[in-house]
Amino acid sequence: MEATLKYLTRILPLVFGIGFLAPLFAQAMAVAGLLDPEQRLAVGLAVGGGWGLLASITGRWI
Amino acid sequence: MSASQQMTAVDLTGLSNAELVRLERQIAQKHSGMVPWGIVAWAFANLLCWLALWPLVFLEVIPLWLGFVIASLNISLVYLPTHEAQHHIIGRPGTRWHWLNELVGHATSWMFLYPFEVLRVTHLDHHRFSNNPDLDPDITNHADGPLSAIWVSIQQRQPGAKRVGDYLGCLARSKREDLIRLTLVYRLAYFGILIALAWTGHALEAFFLWWLPYQIAATYTNFFLSYAPHSPGMQEGRYRDTKNWRSKVGNIGSMGMQFHIVHHLHPYIPLTRTPAAYWEMRPILVARGCKLEM
C-alpha cells in the first residue's frame, strides 16, 4: 500500500502535466491565436510534460 | 451601558475553576442543540450553484470569467458546512437528523477534493492536539505573518510537502488506513475528470471552474480557519491554543473565525451562534487569561 502510494505520488505530477496541462496550454494558445493546432499541442506537451516531469522529480511544482 | 457591555464588563476573576466551568457550560448549552438549517441550505444551494455553472458556461449562457468568480466563491464556501458536519452539529449519532449531517458532509466535501471522513478524522485530531508540532495535522499552516501564511499554504499543497505526511500519519494513528485508499480514489477521480475535460476541448473550463477556484479556496480556508486563529505565537492548552481576533475583512469575510476560540472550547456550537456565545462567555475567558482582541 505504502509503496503504491509513493509510486503514485511520484508519477501523478507527470500524468497531470501531460494529461491536463498540455491540452490546457494548447487551448490557451488557441484562444490567443498563437501557432497552428499541431504546434500548439507540441508546445503544450513540451511545457506541460516537462514541468510535470520536474515536479515528479523534485516533489514540487513551484 | 448596553446589556451586552454590562455582561462583558463583569469581573469573574475571583471565581473558582469549578464555578467558571459551570458558567461556561451553561452558556455553551444555551447556544447549542438546535439544527442549523441555514448551514444545511447553504451546503446544498452552494453545491447546486457550482454544478449549474458547468452547463451555463458550456452553453455560453454566462462567460467563463463570471463562472470563475462564482466558482471561486462556491468552493471557498464548501468547507464550513462540512466542518459543521464533521462535528455532528447538524445531527448527532442516534438522533433524528444524523443522516442529514452525514449527507451534508459527503455531498459537498468532494468539491474540496477530500473524502468527508478524512476531513473529519484529521480535523478532530487538530482539535485534540492543537498547535502540537508533532501531532496537529494542521501545524503546517502556522506562519509568521499574513504573506508568509499564503506562501506556506501554497507550498504545503506541493506533492512532496510535509502536510501530506502529517495527514497520512494522522490517518494511520487513527487506524483509518482505509481512508488513505479512499483519498487516493478521490484524487485519481479528480485528475481523471480534469483530464477527460481537457482532452475533449474543455481544459480552460476545467481550469477556471475547478482547479484554480480550489487553489484559491484552499489558500483562503487555510488562512482564516487555521493560520489566523492559531498563529503566530499561540501555545498548546484549552485556553491557550486559539484566540479571539479582529479581522480586517470582518466576521463574514473571515468566515466567522473571529470567534474561533468558542468553537475550540465547545465545538458543538453552530457557527452562526459563536458570536453570541462569545460575548456571553467573554468574562469567563478574561478570567481564564485567554487572548482576546475584542
Interface residues (C-beta under 8 A of the other chain):
Chain A: M1 L5 L8 T9 L12 P13 V15 F16 G19 F20 A22 P23 L24 A26 Q27 A28 V31 A55 S56 T58 G59 R60 W61 I62
Chain B: I154 Q155 Q158 P159 G160 A161 V164 L168 E177 I180 R181 L184 R187 L188 F191 L194 I195 A198 W199 G201 A203 L204 A206 F207 W211
